[in-house]
Amino acid sequence: MKTQYYTASSLDGFIATEDHSLDWLFSLADIHQSSYPEFIEQVGAIAMGSSTYEWMLRNADTIKAQMGSPWPYAQPAWVFSHRTLPTISGANIHYVQGDVRDYHERMVTAANGKNIWIVGGGDFAAQFYDAGLLEEMIIQVGSVTLGKGQPVFPRRTLSPALKLKSVLQMGEGMVELRYEVLRPAAVT
């Protein structure tokens, strides 16, 4: 069981444009030819930031065309926001606010031995890192540059905080980097 940040990034380190668009990503790879199908099978709970959730609401038709449903997750999800957000009928979503530490144990229990996926922005994932809860980062880097946007992980992590575990080429447009996040006690 791990708490994982699984995301895609441009070559220059952005997961979305300044206006939170992910359009740059869809032309690079077919999700079904990536590690996603194997990854999602091992996910038991989801933690999502509000910007990602709102992007999913705005792009429900595209998500439905690619994934078969506007809310493509069977796992329970915790959506973190200080605002009241529209709900999605039939989705198992807990709308929460506050420190990620306050909800992590509930996610662990709900995951029932499977992994927790941190979906969304780099700052949201960094909150789990700051709390000592992030254990793995899986970053798929695309062969595009955005120049500006939402950073993949806006924290300073000096060696040996991240230990490269594997590199996987995915076609001609993407590479997947998998890092173990070393906790302070594990750093030597």
Backbone as CSV, one residue per row, in Angstrom:
resi,resn,N_x,N_y,N_z,CA_x,CA_y,CA_z,C_x,C_y,C_z
1,MET,0.849,-1.178,0.000,0.000,0.000,0.000,0.890,1.235,0.000
2,LYS,0.669,2.120,-0.975,1.464,3.339,-1.097,0.549,4.523,-1.366
3,THR,1.015,5.692,-0.975,0.372,6.939,-1.380,1.194,7.467,-2.544
4,GLN,0.560,7.542,-3.734,1.271,7.813,-4.975,0.736,9.062,-5.681
5,TYR,1.651,9.801,-6.254,1.318,10.927,-7.134,1.608,10.451,-8.550
6,TYR,0.567,10.240,-9.333,0.666,9.742,-10.711,0.147,10.846,-11.607
7,THR,1.009,11.357,-12.487,0.614,12.506,-13.303,1.420,12.549,-14.587
8,ALA,1.088,13.500,-15.439,1.844,13.758,-16.658,2.366,15.184,-16.599
9,SER,3.492,15.385,-17.245,4.141,16.689,-17.237,4.705,16.997,-18.619
10,SER,4.761,18.282,-18.937,5.486,18.702,-20.129,6.983,18.576,-19.842
11,LEU,7.792,18.634,-20.876,9.235,18.535,-20.724,9.783,19.643,-19.825
12,ASP,9.125,20.800,-19.831,9.593,21.909,-18.997,8.901,21.971,-17.635
13,GLY,8.229,20.896,-17.233,7.789,20.745,-15.863,6.418,21.277,-15.504
14,PHE,5.489,21.321,-16.459,4.137,21.791,-16.165,3.122,20.691,-16.445
15,ILE,2.131,20.574,-15.548,1.095,19.557,-15.745,-0.120,20.106,-16.477
16,ALA,-0.237,21.428,-16.501,-1.360,22.080,-17.182,-0.928,23.486,-17.575
17,THR,-1.662,24.069,-18.507,-1.386,25.440,-18.901,-1.815,26.391,-17.787
18,GLU,-1.571,27.667,-17.985,-1.949,28.659,-16.974,-3.439,28.637,-16.668
19,ASP,-4.266,28.294,-17.673,-5.714,28.235,-17.463,-6.195,26.804,-17.169
20,HIS,-5.281,25.952,-16.683,-5.573,24.585,-16.228,-5.984,23.631,-17.353
21,SER,-5.606,23.934,-18.594,-5.943,23.054,-19.712,-4.961,21.884,-19.794
22,LEU,-5.506,20.717,-20.144,-4.703,19.519,-20.373,-4.727,19.100,-21.844
23,ASP,-5.201,19.969,-22.702,-5.329,19.629,-24.117,-4.009,19.175,-24.738
24,TRP,-2.901,19.708,-24.255,-1.586,19.351,-24.787,-1.293,17.857,-24.633
25,LEU,-1.898,17.229,-23.643,-1.587,15.849,-23.289,-2.236,14.819,-24.212
26,PHE,-3.444,15.081,-24.654,-4.233,14.053,-25.325,-3.655,13.588,-26.659
27,SER,-2.885,14.425,-27.330,-2.317,14.010,-28.616,-1.030,13.205,-28.464
28,LEU,-0.492,13.120,-27.258,0.803,12.466,-27.066,0.727,10.957,-26.899
29,ALA,-0.327,10.459,-26.292,-0.371,9.023,-26.002,-1.798,8.562,-25.804
30,ASP,-2.012,7.298,-26.078,-3.292,6.644,-25.816,-3.219,6.090,-24.398
31,ILE,-4.151,6.490,-23.555,-4.141,6.074,-22.148,-4.109,4.553,-22.001
32,HIS,-4.675,3.840,-22.949,-4.726,2.385,-22.875,-3.405,1.737,-23.294
33,GLN,-2.476,2.535,-23.848,-1.142,2.026,-24.180,-0.102,2.544,-23.194
34,SER,-0.566,3.019,-22.070,0.316,3.520,-21.020,0.260,2.563,-19.824
35,SER,0.866,2.964,-18.730,0.825,2.158,-17.511,-0.474,2.360,-16.735
36,TYR,-1.347,3.248,-17.211,-2.560,3.585,-16.472,-3.452,2.374,-16.165
37,PRO,-3.750,1.502,-17.121,-4.632,0.371,-16.788,-4.106,-0.478,-15.622
38,GLU,-2.810,-0.764,-15.594,-2.222,-1.518,-14.481,-2.248,-0.694,-13.200
39,PHE,-1.929,0.596,-13.336,-1.883,1.482,-12.177,-3.240,1.555,-11.484
40,ILE,-4.299,1.828,-12.247,-5.620,2.059,-11.656,-6.168,0.796,-10.989
41,GLU,-5.763,-0.384,-11.453,-6.187,-1.635,-10.810,-5.682,-1.733,-9.379
42,GLN,-4.583,-1.070,-9.079,-3.976,-1.130,-7.749,-4.398,0.030,-6.845
43,VAL,-5.308,0.882,-7.332,-5.764,2.041,-6.564,-7.030,1.688,-5.803
44,GLY,-7.027,1.968,-4.490,-8.191,1.699,-3.654,-8.901,2.944,-3.184
45,ALA,-8.224,4.115,-3.271,-8.826,5.384,-2.861,-8.131,6.509,-3.609
46,ILE,-8.855,7.602,-3.781,-8.362,8.742,-4.560,-8.446,10.008,-3.724
47,ALA,-7.396,10.814,-3.788,-7.392,12.156,-3.213,-7.256,13.127,-4.377
48,MET,-8.164,14.099,-4.475,-8.184,14.992,-5.633,-8.311,16.436,-5.186
49,GLY,-7.558,17.293,-5.843,-7.672,18.721,-5.599,-8.867,19.305,-6.337
50,SER,-9.322,20.463,-5.897,-10.531,21.063,-6.479,-10.339,21.509,-7.920
51,SER,-9.147,21.988,-8.292,-8.927,22.414,-9.680,-9.067,21.246,-10.638
52,THR,-8.541,20.086,-10.252,-8.668,18.893,-11.093,-10.122,18.453,-11.174
53,TYR,-10.807,18.473,-10.047,-12.219,18.098,-10.033,-13.030,19.025,-10.945
54,GLU,-12.777,20.318,-10.859,-13.499,21.269,-11.712,-13.151,21.070,-13.182
55,TRP,-11.897,20.709,-13.482,-11.518,20.408,-14.859,-12.314,19.203,-15.345
56,MET,-12.463,18.202,-14.485,-13.232,17.014,-14.867,-14.689,17.367,-15.140
57,LEU,-15.260,18.240,-14.349,-16.637,18.683,-14.581,-16.759,19.400,-15.927
58,ARG,-15.815,20.286,-16.224,-15.844,21.038,-17.489,-15.626,20.144,-18.702
59,ASN,-14.923,19.045,-18.516,-14.563,18.166,-19.630,-15.240,16.806,-19.545
60,ALA,-16.401,16.762,-18.928,-17.117,15.495,-18.722,-17.386,14.766,-20.036
61,ASP,-17.697,15.489,-21.095,-17.982,14.835,-22.381,-16.737,14.159,-22.941
62,THR,-15.594,14.821,-22.869,-14.335,14.243,-23.355,-13.957,13.025,-22.525
63,ILE,-14.104,13.144,-21.210,-13.780,12.021,-20.320,-14.693,10.844,-20.619
64,LYS,-15.968,11.118,-20.811,-16.916,10.042,-21.112,-16.559,9.351,-22.425
65,ALA,-16.150,10.132,-23.448,-15.771,9.547,-24.735,-14.543,8.655,-24.600
66,GLN,-13.584,9.048,-23.765,-12.356,8.270,-23.614,-12.472,7.140,-22.598
67,MET,-13.233,7.383,-21.519,-13.246,6.436,-20.411,-14.587,5.720,-20.221
68,GLY,-15.629,6.172,-20.915,-16.924,5.512,-20.819,-17.870,6.107,-19.802
69,SER,-17.402,7.074,-19.015,-18.229,7.679,-17.974,-17.663,9.060,-17.630
70,PRO,-18.517,10.026,-17.285,-17.993,11.341,-16.888,-17.236,11.286,-15.557
71,TRP,-17.507,10.288,-14.730,-16.724,10.039,-13.512,-16.197,8.619,-13.633
72,PRO,-14.959,8.473,-14.085,-14.465,7.154,-14.464,-13.910,6.295,-13.331
73,TYR,-14.143,6.686,-12.072,-13.536,5.969,-10.956,-14.572,5.200,-10.137
74,ALA,-14.269,3.948,-9.848,-15.114,3.155,-8.961,-14.679,3.340,-7.511
75,GLN,-13.449,3.772,-7.309,-12.892,3.933,-5.972,-13.505,5.148,-5.274
76,PRO,-13.566,5.098,-3.940,-14.004,6.287,-3.218,-12.978,7.403,-3.389
77,ALA,-13.474,8.634,-3.486,-12.597,9.785,-3.702,-12.851,10.850,-2.645
78,TRP,-11.784,11.506,-2.242,-11.850,12.661,-1.352,-11.454,13.869,-2.180
79,VAL,-12.379,14.801,-2.363,-12.109,16.028,-3.119,-11.924,17.150,-2.100
80,PHE,-10.752,17.757,-2.127,-10.390,18.809,-1.178,-10.689,20.172,-1.783
81,SER,-11.516,20.954,-1.084,-11.849,22.295,-1.562,-12.391,23.130,-0.412
82,HIS,-12.173,24.427,-0.496,-12.766,25.359,0.471,-14.083,25.911,-0.060
83,ARG,-14.439,25.506,-1.276,-15.678,25.969,-1.903,-16.678,24.821,-1.971
84,THR,-17.953,25.170,-2.138,-18.973,24.166,-2.401,-18.929,23.848,-3.885
85,LEU,-18.802,22.578,-4.217,-18.655,22.150,-5.608,-19.881,21.354,-6.049
86,PRO,-20.172,21.384,-7.347,-21.266,20.547,-7.855,-20.946,19.066,-7.642
87,THR,-21.965,18.280,-7.402,-21.768,16.845,-7.201,-21.955,16.099,-8.521
88,ILE,-21.488,14.881,-8.542,-21.643,14.000,-9.698,-22.504,12.831,-9.242
89,SER,-23.628,12.678,-9.856,-24.569,11.632,-9.483,-23.929,10.251,-9.583
90,GLY,-24.092,9.463,-8.539,-23.608,8.094,-8.532,-22.148,7.925,-8.167
91,ALA,-21.403,9.015,-8.031,-19.984,8.916,-7.693,-19.809,8.854,-6.178
92,ASN,-18.868,8.055,-5.728,-18.562,7.908,-4.302,-17.511,8.956,-3.925
93,ILE,-17.973,10.176,-3.666,-17.073,11.305,-3.414,-17.356,11.897,-2.043
94,HIS,-16.299,12.143,-1.300,-16.353,12.837,-0.014,-15.768,14.229,-0.249
95,TYR,-16.546,15.266,-0.062,-16.067,16.642,-0.239,-15.556,17.118,1.110
96,VAL,-14.266,17.446,1.180,-13.630,17.784,2.451,-12.790,19.041,2.299
97,GLN,-12.414,19.591,3.437,-11.481,20.716,3.437,-10.568,20.572,4.635
98,GLY,-9.394,21.164,4.520,-8.452,21.117,5.618,-7.180,20.392,5.255
99,ASP,-6.442,20.041,6.287,-5.143,19.409,6.163,-5.301,17.972,5.655
100,VAL,-4.454,17.581,4.702,-4.528,16.227,4.144,-4.295,15.164,5.206
101,ARG,-3.528,15.493,6.254,-3.274,14.528,7.339,-4.567,14.134,8.047
102,ASP,-5.540,15.067,8.076,-6.800,14.790,8.769,-7.629,13.713,8.075
103,TYR,-7.344,13.432,6.811,-8.166,12.484,6.035,-7.379,11.276,5.526
104,HIS,-6.069,11.295,5.652,-5.246,10.229,5.077,-5.595,8.859,5.657
105,GLU,-5.778,8.775,6.945,-6.077,7.469,7.558,-7.418,6.921,7.059
106,ARG,-8.380,7.798,6.846,-9.667,7.349,6.281,-9.473,6.789,4.872
107,MET,-8.609,7.438,4.099,-8.318,6.949,2.747,-7.605,5.604,2.803
108,VAL,-6.663,5.459,3.725,-5.953,4.185,3.892,-6.950,3.077,4.216
109,THR,-7.853,3.335,5.135,-8.865,2.338,5.502,-9.737,1.986,4.298
110,ALA,-10.203,2.991,3.576,-11.066,2.756,2.408,-10.319,2.014,1.305
111,ALA,-9.020,2.265,1.167,-8.219,1.621,0.115,-8.053,0.124,0.364
112,ASN,-8.222,-0.305,1.626,-8.222,-1.725,1.964,-7.006,-2.473,1.401
113,GLY,-5.817,-1.932,1.654,-4.590,-2.589,1.218,-4.097,-2.169,-0.148
114,LYS,-4.916,-1.445,-0.888,-4.481,-0.941,-2.193,-3.891,0.455,-2.018
115,ASN,-3.461,1.044,-3.121,-2.783,2.338,-3.095,-3.760,3.510,-3.059
116,ILE,-3.242,4.646,-2.603,-3.969,5.916,-2.662,-3.346,6.728,-3.784
117,TRP,-4.188,7.205,-4.689,-3.723,8.005,-5.824,-4.014,9.467,-5.556
118,ILE,-2.980,10.274,-5.575,-3.131,11.721,-5.489,-3.297,12.225,-6.907
119,VAL,-4.507,12.686,-7.222,-4.852,13.149,-8.559,-4.879,14.662,-8.533
120,GLY,-4.180,15.265,-9.437,-4.324,16.704,-9.521,-3.022,17.450,-9.490
121,GLY,-3.126,18.652,-9.063,-2.025,19.586,-9.155,-0.828,19.257,-8.292
122,GLY,0.297,19.826,-8.718,1.541,19.633,-8.007,1.502,20.178,-6.595
123,ASP,0.840,21.317,-6.406,0.769,21.870,-5.056,-0.034,20.954,-4.139
124,PHE,-1.088,20.362,-4.664,-1.885,19.419,-3.872,-1.030,18.207,-3.479
125,ALA,-0.302,17.634,-4.440,0.575,16.498,-4.143,1.659,16.904,-3.145
126,ALA,2.151,18.127,-3.266,3.200,18.603,-2.363,2.709,18.710,-0.926
127,GLN,1.409,18.907,-0.729,0.873,18.918,0.633,1.056,17.542,1.289
128,PHE,0.899,16.481,0.530,1.139,15.131,1.046,2.631,14.932,1.326
129,TYR,3.472,15.474,0.452,4.918,15.414,0.662,5.303,16.143,1.946
130,ASP,4.786,17.374,2.104,5.091,18.175,3.296,4.666,17.459,4.575
131,ALA,3.580,16.699,4.503,3.059,15.974,5.668,3.778,14.640,5.894
132,GLY,4.721,14.283,5.016,5.434,13.011,5.143,4.617,11.811,4.713
133,LEU,3.579,12.032,3.892,2.680,10.949,3.491,2.926,10.437,2.073
134,LEU,3.598,11.213,1.239,3.836,10.824,-0.149,4.961,9.796,-0.205
135,GLU,4.696,8.665,-0.869,5.680,7.583,-0.923,6.240,7.332,-2.320
136,GLU,5.492,7.706,-3.347,5.960,7.428,-4.702,5.438,8.494,-5.656
137,MET,6.296,8.876,-6.602,5.897,9.797,-7.672,6.093,9.078,-8.997
138,ILE,5.037,9.065,-9.809,5.097,8.472,-11.143,4.752,9.599,-12.108
139,ILE,5.766,10.071,-12.827,5.608,11.233,-13.697,5.827,10.794,-15.134
140,GLN,4.824,10.989,-15.968,4.961,10.710,-17.395,5.277,12.035,-18.079
141,VAL,6.460,12.111,-18.669,6.945,13.354,-19.273,6.713,13.297,-20.777
142,GLY,5.974,14.302,-21.277,5.649,14.369,-22.698,6.634,15.233,-23.465
143,SER,6.724,14.990,-24.749,7.664,15.693,-25.618,7.069,17.007,-26.125
144,VAL,6.640,17.833,-25.187,6.144,19.174,-25.489,6.673,20.124,-24.406
145,THR,6.687,21.412,-24.722,6.985,22.427,-23.721,5.827,23.413,-23.703
146,LEU,5.504,23.901,-22.525,4.381,24.824,-22.370,4.837,26.252,-22.059
147,GLY,6.051,26.414,-21.566,6.561,27.743,-21.271,6.100,28.306,-19.941
148,LYS,4.841,28.112,-19.629,4.246,28.562,-18.375,3.133,27.588,-18.020
149,GLY,2.701,27.651,-16.776,1.565,26.816,-16.404,1.606,26.398,-14.957
150,GLN,0.947,25.272,-14.686,0.855,24.710,-13.338,2.017,23.735,-13.151
151,PRO,2.931,24.015,-12.212,4.123,23.170,-12.066,3.791,21.763,-11.572
152,VAL,4.596,20.807,-12.025,4.377,19.407,-11.684,4.579,19.147,-10.182
153,PHE,5.537,19.848,-9.556,5.786,19.633,-8.129,6.537,20.844,-7.569
154,PRO,5.797,21.845,-7.110,6.443,23.092,-6.686,7.047,23.031,-5.274
155,ARG,7.995,22.133,-5.102,8.726,22.021,-3.844,10.194,21.800,-4.165
156,ARG,11.021,22.204,-3.256,12.456,21.948,-3.383,12.725,20.593,-2.744
157,THR,13.193,19.649,-3.525,13.527,18.316,-3.021,14.957,18.016,-3.458
158,LEU,15.871,18.156,-2.559,17.275,17.935,-2.872,17.634,16.478,-2.645
159,SER,18.579,16.002,-3.423,19.037,14.626,-3.320,19.473,14.349,-1.891
160,PRO,19.165,13.214,-1.358,18.547,12.042,-1.961,17.062,11.887,-1.637
161,ALA,16.284,12.945,-1.672,14.860,12.858,-1.330,14.071,11.989,-2.299
162,LEU,14.477,11.948,-3.558,13.797,11.128,-4.562,14.782,10.115,-5.123
163,LYS,14.368,8.863,-5.134,15.223,7.789,-5.641,14.581,7.213,-6.901
164,LEU,15.246,7.377,-8.047,14.725,6.869,-9.309,14.675,5.345,-9.273
165,LYS,13.466,4.795,-9.505,13.271,3.340,-9.463,13.158,2.726,-10.853
166,SER,12.566,3.466,-11.821,12.452,2.915,-13.171,12.178,4.011,-14.189
167,VAL,12.489,3.685,-15.436,12.224,4.551,-16.578,11.573,3.675,-17.640
168,LEU,10.458,4.140,-18.190,9.734,3.373,-19.203,9.402,4.280,-20.378
169,GLN,9.869,3.930,-21.560,9.507,4.684,-22.752,8.123,4.253,-23.201
170,MET,7.278,5.238,-23.520,5.907,4.965,-23.969,5.740,5.589,-25.347
171,GLY,6.039,4.831,-26.373,5.962,5.345,-27.730,7.044,6.374,-27.981
172,GLU,6.774,7.265,-28.928,7.761,8.286,-29.288,7.519,9.612,-28.585
173,GLY,6.410,9.707,-27.831,6.065,10.992,-27.246,6.137,11.100,-25.742
174,MET,6.346,9.970,-25.028,6.315,10.040,-23.564,7.322,9.067,-22.956
175,VAL,7.748,9.427,-21.759,8.571,8.552,-20.941,8.004,8.620,-19.522
176,GLU,8.027,7.497,-18.829,7.527,7.458,-17.459,8.698,7.299,-16.500
177,LEU,8.752,8.188,-15.515,9.768,8.158,-14.471,9.083,7.782,-13.162
178,ARG,9.620,6.810,-12.483,9.034,6.354,-11.214,10.070,6.580,-10.110
179,TYR,9.654,7.370,-9.098,10.539,7.718,-7.990,9.971,7.244,-6.665
180,GLU,10.820,6.705,-5.837,10.468,6.460,-4.444,10.776,7.748,-3.693
181,VAL,9.856,8.171,-2.846,10.058,9.355,-2.021,10.636,8.888,-0.691
182,LEU,11.857,9.290,-0.428,12.514,8.882,0.809,12.117,9.821,1.923
183,ARG,11.628,9.262,2.986,11.258,10.054,4.148,12.508,10.405,4.917
184,PRO,12.486,11.467,5.699,13.698,11.891,6.417,14.392,10.769,7.176
185,ALA,13.659,9.866,7.793,14.274,8.755,8.527,14.975,7.784,7.589
186,ALA,14.499,7.718,6.313,15.074,6.795,5.356,16.254,7.399,4.606
187,VAL,16.419,8.724,4.676,17.506,9.386,3.969,18.788,9.171,4.750
188,THR,19.825,8.677,4.060,21.104,8.442,4.736,22.186,9.318,4.167
